[in-house]
C-alpha cells in the first residue's frame, strides 16, 4: 500500500442520532451525525405511519380492493 494517502482511522468514533442516541463504532471521522437510527426508525420501533396526501392510499386500496387493517 502507498503511505500517507489513507485517512486517519478512529477506533472510537461517535455516531450521534437526532433522537439523542449515541453509538461508538470504528470510522474515518471522529463524529458522525445522522437523522434516523434503529432506535427511532418506524420500521424498528413498530410505529408505522403512512403519510397520506390527497387520499392516495385510499385510492390505491380501492383500486386493488385491499382492506384497511
C-alpha positions as CSV (number, residue, x, y, z in Angstrom):
1,X,0.0,0.0,0.0
2,X,1.1,3.6,-0.6
3,X,1.9,5.5,2.5
4,X,0.3,8.8,3.5
5,X,-2.8,8.6,1.2
6,X,-5.2,6.9,3.6
7,X,-7.4,8.8,6.1
8,X,-6.8,8.6,9.8
9,X,-8.9,5.7,11.3
10,X,-10.6,6.2,14.7
11,X,-11.5,3.1,16.7
12,X,-13.8,5.1,18.9
13,X,-15.8,7.3,16.5
14,X,-19.1,8.5,17.9
15,X,-22.4,8.3,15.9
16,X,-24.9,10.8,17.2
17,X,-28.6,10.5,16.1
18,X,-31.1,13.3,16.1
19,X,-33.1,11.4,18.8
20,X,-30.2,11.6,21.2
21,X,-28.8,8.1,20.8
22,X,-25.1,7.6,20.6
23,X,-23.1,4.7,19.3
24,X,-19.3,4.1,19.3
25,X,-18.0,2.5,16.1
26,X,-14.8,2.5,14.1
27,X,-14.7,5.1,11.4
28,X,-12.7,7.6,9.4
29,X,-14.2,10.7,11.2
30,X,-14.3,11.4,14.9
31,X,-18.0,12.3,14.9
32,X,-20.9,11.3,12.6
33,X,-24.3,12.9,12.8
34,X,-27.3,11.0,11.5
35,X,-31.0,11.8,11.4
36,X,-32.5,8.3,11.9
37,X,-31.2,5.2,13.7
38,X,-32.6,1.9,14.8
39,X,-34.0,3.5,18.0
40,X,-36.2,6.0,16.2
41,X,-36.9,4.5,12.7
42,X,-40.5,3.4,12.3
43,X,-39.5,0.0,10.9
44,X,-37.6,-1.0,14.0
45,X,-39.9,0.7,16.6
46,X,-43.2,-0.6,15.1
47,X,-44.7,2.9,15.0
48,X,-45.6,2.7,11.3
49,X,-47.1,5.8,9.9
50,X,-48.4,6.3,6.4
51,X,-48.1,9.8,5.0
52,X,-51.4,10.2,3.1
53,X,-51.7,13.2,0.9
54,X,-54.9,13.7,-1.2
55,X,-56.3,10.3,-0.4
56,X,-53.6,8.4,-2.4
57,X,-53.5,5.5,0.0
58,X,-57.3,5.1,-0.1
59,X,-57.3,5.3,-3.9
60,X,-54.6,2.5,-4.1
61,X,-56.6,0.3,-1.6
62,X,-59.8,0.9,-3.5
63,X,-58.2,0.1,-6.9
64,X,-56.7,-3.2,-5.7
65,X,-59.6,-3.9,-3.3
66,X,-57.3,-4.1,-0.2
67,X,-59.0,-3.9,3.2
68,X,-57.9,-1.4,5.8
69,X,-56.2,-3.0,8.8
